[in-house]
Amino acid sequence: MKYWVIIVVVLVGLMITIAGALFKIMHWPGASLMLIVGMGLKALGILLLLIKAVMARNSNSLLKQ
């Protein structure tokens, strides 16, 4: 898996979380679901990044990809 895929997952999660926070402030419906999905995507992205870092054989190969 490429790093840009992980970055896209985290950024989409961040955008959904920010939109969910706005919905929560404005008391619009769907805010809780948006916050849960956004936080879940961010957690998934971080988990994928950690797995990729652990699977790298050395620190130089992690930085080259």
Secondary structure as GFF3:
##gff-version 3
##sequence-region A 1 65
A	DSSP	alpha_helix	3	26	.	.	.	ID=ss1
A	DSSP	alpha_helix	31	55	.	.	.	ID=ss2
A	DSSP	alpha_helix	59	64	.	.	.	ID=ss3
###
